[in-house]
Amino acid sequence: MNVYGTKQIRNVVLLGHGGAGKTTLVESMALVAGVTKRMGNVTDGSTISDYDKEEIKRQFSISTSLVPLEFQGEEGPIKINFLDTPGYFDFVGEVEEAISVADAAVIVVNCKAGIEVGTEKAWEICEKFNLPRIIFVTNMDDDHASFRELLLKLETRFGRKIAPFHLPIRENEKFVGFVNVVKMAGRRFTTNSDYEECEIPEYSKKNLGIAREALVEAVAETSEEYMERYFSGEEFTYEEISTALREHVIDGSIVPVMLGSGINCQGARMLLQGIDRYFPSPDRFECIGVDVSTGERFVAKYNDGVSLSMRVFKTIVDPFIGKYSLVKVCTGTLKPDSNSYNVNKDTEEKIGKVYTLRGKEQMELKELHAGDIGAVAKLNVTQTGDTLAVRTAPIVYHKPQISTPYTYMRYKTKTKGDDDKVASALAKLMEEDQTLKVVGDKENRQTLIYGIGDQQLEVVVSKLSSRYKVEIELSKPKFAFRETIRKKVEAQGKYKKQTGGHGQYGDVKMSFEPSGDLETPYVFEEQVFGGAVPRNYFPAVEKGIQECVLKGPLAAYPVVGLKAVLLDGSYHPVDSSEMAFKMAASLAFKKAFMEANPVLLEPIASMKVTVPDKFTGDVMGDLNRRRGRVLGMNSDHHGKQIIEADVPMSELFGYNTDLRSMTGGIGIYEYEFSRYEQAPGDVQKKEVEARASQVDGADA
């Protein structure tokens, strides 16, 4: 592949609902660009983007794929780096990585399916990052696809920004061409995306007039001179319209709507032309970071004439093709066989060959200029989010904003002795996917795996099996309850043992009551008078309590909120020992605890659920069914409500799936552990019965 300068580059992310046709659209553009001689197919697993075994098996995208295409633009050849992202919400981390390096977006909408949840989420993410965008309506070959109906819905949902640049031409209910609204010309498809000029059909003229008037108005608004000419009835030239539209598209005030059929390769050439004409090159933007040497904010244009800096936005770890760090060059020029400095890790990294990836294909490059996207192989310590620069100019760029995973399951290895293999394989998967997390829960003797959703965790299990030949099974996690007492009780603990020679003797009288502090396991005090228990045995008594609170007598959960006071006791000058007093304290604790109205405490999460207004009733009803307490509701001023609630952690298992089901996939949530509260009687009874064997001394 040729080397391209900053002005010749377009970095474009493809967004949209799962199944909208993003991967098929990439295939049709690859055919038009001459990369392939024949379009690949999602069904038979022959596409450029979806090359992973899991993607071929499941027939949808799981990872973001880089697909660079060379295209002859109006002012010369350009390179378009397409980032084909997954549409399913469980893989949102892949989308967020791609968004962090994209300069513009194509939102793919299936005309027959209309505006789906993924369409709305794509629009929201473009608004959040202020990305210029084009909406490409695919599936126009479907007889039941109504472009006019979809256009009305787009305008209703997204406002006056929506501007149709194309209108469809149909003959005998078949999609045969389009009207170019900017050029006011008809186009009839010949072969694939190629076309010839044709008459504008009579039935299109009314809609064409409305669409054209909206475009001309938008052009007039770009300057006072244009506004005067517009009101005086003067026509604008094509060049004036095109230049003004480009500015409006780049600033986000106009969103062009184009159309075609991915599967028939119709419209792909016009989309490539639109990307060339209306989307910005990286030199329109700034790269913002921190200069580590001064601690000051660093701002620079994408410029290849200064020292090198680049950020790693994605990592691919494949057992067959190896490890690749995908980078966007921010400043300078990346060349093979050079040294680089990982600013985050304060370590030198050796750069070998420089590549660009096209799906799974690696193509060597002579160099990579500022604003371009490429890959470097086999970096030792570099991870996603790290910045590589030169040691004399240590810049750190912001890491991609990655969603926090809240769905988790317990996992166990199926084969004994595979623990190390599984840990190593999971570490590689976590390098690739920033939304995966493994947490060791020592208290409940379980290992937890976190992800965005159940489907993602299912894919992880499958990848472990197919890639790394290790098997794990997922199950419902145990939840970390606590035990405490509700009233004050006094108890005696006497430990006496005679075995010939020195015996063992310890005798304590203690009181146990709630301390009021559920953050602390216990508080120990002594109120012994007259030396009934010598001072040197006080630490042994406390040690006995310290060991007992690790595993309570009720359900073998840790004890919290306990105040233990040593009141009295007795000792033997020969037989007493630290061990004897520790045992005596333990006996007193166990006797008193079960008489002091013991209760189970369950972990409570503070939760925020963001849903459209129309779903608030269903979501609040569901939270109540989960024993949640709704604390309030606030508007986000974008048609959504943020519901705040306290919910028991044990009731949140499976919540991700249920929330998506209730809200059609739009609802999102976040939570964090807040505190412990007394569990209801039925929950306590069930938990105590389930853990009876562990109280008796069995292993958890």
HELIX and SHEET records of a PDB file:
HELIX    1   1 THR A    6  GLN A    8  5                                   3    
HELIX    2   2 LYS A   22  VAL A   32  1                                  11    
HELIX    3   3 LYS A   53  ARG A   58  1                                   6    
HELIX    4   4 PHE A   89  PHE A   91  5                                   3    
HELIX    5   5 VAL A   92  ILE A   99  1                                   8    
HELIX    6   6 VAL A  117  PHE A  129  1                                  13    
HELIX    7   7 PHE A  147  PHE A  158  1                                  12    
HELIX    8   8 GLY A  159  LYS A  161  5                                   3    
HELIX    9   9 GLU A  202  SER A  204  5                                   3    
HELIX   10  10 LYS A  205  ALA A  220  1                                  16    
HELIX   11  11 GLU A  224  PHE A  231  1                                   8    
HELIX   12  12 TYR A  238  ASP A  251  1                                  14    
HELIX   13  13 ALA A  268  TYR A  278  1                                  11    
HELIX   14  14 PRO A  282  ARG A  284  5                                   3    
HELIX   15  15 ASP A  419  GLU A  432  1                                  14    
HELIX   16  16 ASP A  454  TYR A  468  1                                  15    
HELIX   17  17 ARG A  535  TYR A  537  5                                   3    
HELIX   18  18 PHE A  538  CYS A  548  1                                  11    
HELIX   19  19 GLU A  578  PHE A  593  1                                  16    
HELIX   20  20 ASP A  613  PHE A  615  5                                   3    
HELIX   21  21 THR A  616  ARG A  625  1                                  10    
HELIX   22  22 MET A  649  LEU A  652  5                                   4    
HELIX   23  23 TYR A  655  THR A  663  1                                   9    
HELIX   24  24 GLY A  681  ALA A  690  1                                  10    
HELIX   25  25 ALA A  692  VAL A  695  1                                   4    
SHEET    1   A 7 SER A  65  GLY A  73  0                                        
SHEET    2   A 7 GLY A  76  ASP A  84 -1                                        
SHEET    3   A 7 ILE A   9  GLY A  16  1                                        
SHEET    4   A 7 ALA A 104  ASN A 110  1                                        
SHEET    5   A 7 ARG A 133  THR A 138  1                                        
SHEET    6   A 7 VAL A 255  LEU A 259  1                                        
SHEET    7   A 7 ILE A 162  PRO A 164  1                                        
SHEET    1   B 4 HIS A 166  GLU A 171  0                                        
SHEET    2   B 4 LYS A 174  ASN A 180 -1                                        
SHEET    3   B 4 ALA A 185  PHE A 189 -1                                        
SHEET    4   B 4 TYR A 195  CYS A 198 -1                                        
SHEET    1   C 3 GLU A 296  LYS A 301  0                                        
SHEET    2   C 3 GLU A 286  ASP A 291 -1                                        
SHEET    3   C 3 ILE A 395  TYR A 397 -1                                        
SHEET    1   D 8 THR A 347  ILE A 351  0                                        
SHEET    2   D 8 SER A 338  ASN A 342 -1                                        
SHEET    3   D 8 THR A 387  ALA A 389 -1                                        
SHEET    4   D 8 SER A 309  ASP A 318 -1                                        
SHEET    5   D 8 GLY A 322  THR A 331 -1                                        
SHEET    6   D 8 ILE A 373  ALA A 377 -1                                        
SHEET    7   D 8 VAL A 354  ARG A 358 -1                                        
SHEET    8   D 8 GLU A 361  LEU A 365 -1                                        
SHEET    1   E 2 THR A 333  LEU A 334  0                                        
SHEET    2   E 2 LEU A 368  HIS A 369 -1                                        
SHEET    1   F 4 LYS A 437  ASP A 441  0                                        
SHEET    2   F 4 GLN A 446  GLY A 451 -1                                        
SHEET    3   F 4 THR A 407  THR A 413 -1                                        
SHEET    4   F 4 ILE A 472  SER A 475 -1                                        
SHEET    1   G 4 ARG A 482  THR A 484  0                                        
SHEET    2   G 4 VAL A 599  PRO A 612 -1                                        
SHEET    3   G 4 LYS A 640  PRO A 648 -1                                        
SHEET    4   G 4 ARG A 629  SER A 635 -1                                        
SHEET    1   H 3 ARG A 482  THR A 484  0                                        
SHEET    2   H 3 VAL A 599  PRO A 612 -1                                        
SHEET    3   H 3 ILE A 668  GLN A 678 -1                                        
SHEET    1   I 4 VAL A 489  LYS A 497  0                                        
SHEET    2   I 4 GLN A 504  PRO A 514 -1                                        
SHEET    3   I 4 LEU A 562  SER A 570 -1                                        
SHEET    4   I 4 TYR A 522  GLU A 526  1                                        
END                                                                             
